[in-house]
């Protein structure tokens, strides 16, 4: 993905709406865990959320290279 696109995603994540989306996703995963989903499914969801949360780090890493 291009740096400009990653910056756009970073800005979205850091906005109020982005923070709401992350909170919603985390609540969804917690709810799904309570419904006795397979551990591998929960892990996959958590990995995707972490990937989203790591976008600012990815931007900084690309900028420094």
Secondary structure, DSSP 8 states (H G I E B T S, - for coil): --HHHHHHHHHHHHSHHHHHHHHHHHHHHHHHHHTT--HHHHHHHHHHHHHHHTHHHHHHHHHH-
